[in-house]
Amino acid sequence: MPTPPAIDGRPTPRRVFAIWLGGPLPPIRATSLEAIRRHIGVETVLITEDSLDRWVTAAAPLHPAFHQLSAIHQADYLRCYLVHHHGGGYLDVKPLTADWQPAFDQLDARPDMVAVGYREVSRHGVATFGVERLPQPRILHAAWWRYRWLQLNYRRLIGTCAFVCRPRSAFTTAWFAGMTRRLDGFHAAIAAHPAQHPRDHAGFPLDGRPSGYPVTWTALLADIFHPLALRHRHHTLNTLPPPSFERYQ
């Protein structure tokens, strides 16, 4: 099935978004950001609480639940929002020494492609669908089998930590719609139990008790992104160099 080209046929904007919310950028992350800007070869835009408003449009306001999410889930939401509405790349603030210009070149040269990412590095990095909170035996639950299917197919997925996307493609449109539906479903529960910590998620220990915040760790990113990546695998490229997953904390 053909996929839509970039908005108005224009090339994908040559910029990469990074996001840091919930406090100042730690020194080790600041060093990573400097390396990204030195090597990546395109404009790098750091989204913080102070700069976010410049990228939110009146035609596409943030979801009403956004400000009650944990910082980690806000970042999950925003990477989708930004590449869908504005186009370009997203990268976690992790060490990187690669030039991303070839990835943009590849996407511009292939109108049938909707995204360029890195090949998912491990079966342990796939969406969990909250299986860590399921009662035993987990094999009785559909979420367990979805999790195992993604684990078996992890080499066919692109990862969630770094990618370049055409704006408003079939992929990002489905991703943003899925994100919105998921937040609509969580909204009342989030309002009753808003996040209390930047890394808050369902069951997170707070003052010796499990958090009442309802959103599981992968609910707003991999649980939506990875099934779509598998569905759109014939329209994504996995040639992007991954960031380093070591020495970034």
Secondary structure, DSSP 8 states (H G I E B T S, - for coil): -----SGGG----SEEEEE--SS---HHHHHHHHHHHHHS-SEEEEE-TTTGGGG-BTTB---TTGGGS-HHHHHHHHHHHHHHHT-EEEE-SS------HHHHHHHHH-TT--EEEEE---GGGS--TTGGGS-S-GGGSHHHHHHHHHHHTGGGSEEEEEEEE-TT-HHHHHHHHHHHHHHHHHHHHHHHS---STT--TT-EETTEE------TTTTTHHHHHHHHHHTGGGEE-BS-----SS--
